[in-house]
């Protein structure tokens, strides 16, 4: 006759299912931890849709700079990127014979296509300011121009884009034409 005070192994299962069914504190804590991690990863992405759009527009402007510099070198002619800060738009023009002439009507305009037509930044994205230290300085309204020369140089230009919450800074190195795109409103030391 066995003398054991231990309960049968199925007794615990009966007691849990029969009397009080539920989750332990550890199980509830783990589920809450997993949910909080998932929410922490997804909520910022949902909120920053405009931040992603701002990033996309900053990259588009950066690519426009690269393209116009390449075209100036390949075509052996000067191009301009014109900005209208009041309407938050920009477009490309060609310098032929010293005058700014629309790329669409100039030789090679078909190669640039849509760049000759003004591109308006989608709302709420806007130009905060454009800094052209070698010509007009910092401007926040009106029009400005960045020149792209056949030797590959570009006017020193700093462009600040924002959407009310986020900002991007586009800095163009004048002699190399290299671009630096940074998050945030960066004050650039351009030696001026």
C-alpha positions as CSV (number, residue, x, y, z in Angstrom):
1,X,0.0,0.0,0.0
2,X,1.6,3.1,-1.1
3,X,1.7,6.0,1.2
4,X,1.9,9.2,-0.9
5,X,0.6,12.6,-0.3
6,X,1.1,13.7,-3.9
7,X,-2.0,14.2,-6.0
8,X,-2.5,12.2,-9.2
9,X,-1.0,13.8,-12.3
10,X,-4.3,14.5,-13.9
11,X,-5.7,16.2,-10.7
12,X,-4.1,19.5,-11.6
13,X,-5.7,19.5,-15.0
14,X,-9.1,18.8,-13.5
15,X,-8.8,21.5,-11.0
16,X,-7.7,24.1,-13.6
17,X,-10.4,23.2,-16.1
18,X,-13.1,22.5,-13.6
19,X,-12.8,25.4,-11.2
20,X,-10.9,28.4,-12.4
21,X,-10.0,28.6,-16.0
22,X,-7.7,31.5,-17.0
23,X,-4.3,32.8,-17.9
24,X,-1.4,33.2,-15.5
25,X,0.2,36.5,-14.9
26,X,3.2,35.6,-16.9
27,X,1.1,34.7,-20.0
28,X,-0.8,38.0,-19.8
29,X,2.5,39.9,-19.4
30,X,4.1,38.2,-22.4
31,X,1.1,39.0,-24.6
32,X,1.1,42.6,-23.5
33,X,4.9,42.8,-24.2
34,X,4.5,41.4,-27.7
35,X,1.6,43.8,-28.5
36,X,3.5,46.8,-27.2
37,X,6.5,45.9,-29.4
38,X,4.3,45.5,-32.5
39,X,2.6,48.8,-31.8
40,X,5.9,50.6,-31.2
41,X,7.1,49.5,-34.6
42,X,4.0,50.2,-36.6
43,X,2.5,53.4,-35.2
44,X,5.5,55.7,-36.2
45,X,5.2,54.4,-39.7
46,X,1.5,55.3,-39.9
47,X,2.1,58.8,-38.4
48,X,5.0,59.7,-40.7
49,X,3.4,59.4,-44.1
50,X,4.1,63.0,-44.7
51,X,7.7,62.5,-43.6
52,X,8.1,59.7,-46.2
53,X,6.6,62.0,-48.8
54,X,9.0,64.8,-47.8
55,X,11.9,62.3,-48.1
56,X,10.7,61.2,-51.6
57,X,10.5,64.8,-52.8
58,X,13.9,65.6,-51.4
59,X,15.4,62.6,-53.3
60,X,13.5,63.7,-56.4
61,X,15.0,67.2,-56.2
62,X,18.5,65.6,-55.6
63,X,18.1,63.4,-58.7
64,X,17.1,66.5,-60.7
65,X,20.3,68.1,-59.7
66,X,22.3,65.1,-60.8
67,X,20.5,64.8,-64.1
68,X,20.9,68.5,-65.0
69,X,24.6,68.4,-64.1
70,X,25.1,65.4,-66.4
71,X,23.2,67.0,-69.2
72,X,25.2,70.2,-68.9
73,X,28.4,68.2,-69.2
74,X,27.2,65.9,-72.1
75,X,25.5,68.7,-74.1
76,X,28.2,71.3,-73.5
77,X,25.7,73.9,-72.5
78,X,24.6,75.6,-69.3
79,X,21.3,74.7,-67.7
80,X,19.4,76.3,-64.9
81,X,17.1,75.0,-62.2
82,X,14.6,77.7,-61.4
83,X,12.6,77.9,-58.2
84,X,9.4,79.7,-57.4
85,X,9.3,79.8,-53.6
86,X,5.9,81.4,-53.5
87,X,4.3,78.6,-55.5
88,X,6.6,75.8,-54.2
89,X,7.6,74.7,-57.7
90,X,10.7,74.2,-59.8
91,X,11.6,73.6,-63.5
92,X,14.6,73.4,-65.8
93,X,15.7,75.9,-68.4
94,X,18.6,76.1,-70.8
95,X,21.0,79.0,-71.3
96,X,21.5,79.5,-75.1
97,X,23.3,82.6,-76.1
98,X,23.3,84.0,-72.6
99,X,19.5,84.2,-72.2
100,X,17.4,81.8,-70.1
101,X,15.3,80.0,-72.7
102,X,12.8,77.2,-71.8
103,X,14.4,73.7,-72.3
104,X,11.3,72.6,-74.2
105,X,12.1,75.0,-77.0
106,X,15.9,74.7,-76.9
107,X,18.0,72.1,-78.6
108,X,18.0,69.0,-76.4
109,X,14.8,70.0,-74.7
110,X,13.1,66.7,-75.7
111,X,15.8,64.9,-73.8
112,X,14.8,66.7,-70.5
113,X,11.1,66.4,-71.2
114,X,9.1,66.9,-68.0
115,X,11.9,68.9,-66.3
116,X,11.0,71.8,-68.5
117,X,7.5,71.9,-67.1
118,X,7.1,73.4,-63.6
119,X,6.8,70.7,-60.9
120,X,4.8,71.7,-57.9
121,X,5.7,70.2,-54.5
122,X,2.7,68.4,-53.1
123,X,1.1,70.0,-50.1
124,X,2.1,70.4,-47.2
125,X,5.7,70.2,-48.5
126,X,7.3,73.5,-49.2
127,X,10.6,75.3,-49.6
128,X,11.7,76.8,-46.3
129,X,14.4,78.8,-47.9
130,X,17.1,78.6,-50.6
131,X,20.6,79.9,-49.9
132,X,22.7,81.0,-52.9
133,X,25.7,82.6,-51.0
134,X,27.6,83.6,-54.2
135,X,24.7,85.6,-55.7
136,X,21.6,86.6,-53.7
137,X,22.1,85.0,-50.3
138,X,19.2,83.5,-48.3
139,X,15.7,83.9,-49.9
140,X,12.4,82.8,-48.5
141,X,10.1,84.1,-51.2
142,X,10.3,85.0,-54.9
143,X,12.4,83.2,-57.4
144,X,15.9,81.8,-57.5
145,X,18.2,80.0,-59.9
146,X,20.9,77.4,-59.7
147,X,23.2,77.3,-62.7
148,X,24.8,74.0,-64.1
149,X,27.9,74.7,-66.2
150,X,29.4,72.5,-69.0
151,X,32.6,72.0,-67.0
152,X,30.6,70.1,-64.3
153,X,30.5,72.9,-61.8
154,X,27.3,74.0,-60.1
155,X,26.4,77.2,-58.2
156,X,26.7,76.7,-54.5
157,X,23.2,76.0,-53.3
158,X,21.5,75.0,-50.0
159,X,17.9,74.1,-50.2
160,X,15.7,73.5,-47.1
161,X,12.4,71.6,-47.6
162,X,9.9,71.0,-44.9
163,X,6.3,69.7,-44.3
164,X,5.6,71.5,-41.0
165,X,6.9,68.5,-38.9
166,X,10.1,67.3,-40.7
167,X,12.8,69.0,-42.7
168,X,15.5,68.1,-45.2
169,X,18.6,70.0,-46.3
170,X,20.1,69.6,-49.7
171,X,23.6,71.0,-50.1
172,X,25.4,71.2,-53.5
173,X,29.2,71.3,-53.6
174,X,30.0,73.8,-56.3
175,X,33.1,72.4,-58.0
176,X,32.3,68.7,-57.8
177,X,28.6,68.9,-58.1
178,X,28.3,66.4,-55.3
179,X,25.2,66.5,-53.2
180,X,24.6,66.0,-49.5
181,X,21.0,65.3,-48.4
182,X,20.5,65.4,-44.7
183,X,17.5,65.1,-42.4
184,X,16.6,68.2,-40.5
185,X,17.2,71.9,-41.0
186,X,21.0,72.0,-41.2
187,X,22.9,75.3,-41.0
188,X,25.7,74.7,-43.5
189,X,29.1,76.3,-43.1
190,X,29.8,77.2,-46.8
191,X,32.7,79.5,-46.0
192,X,30.7,82.7,-46.7
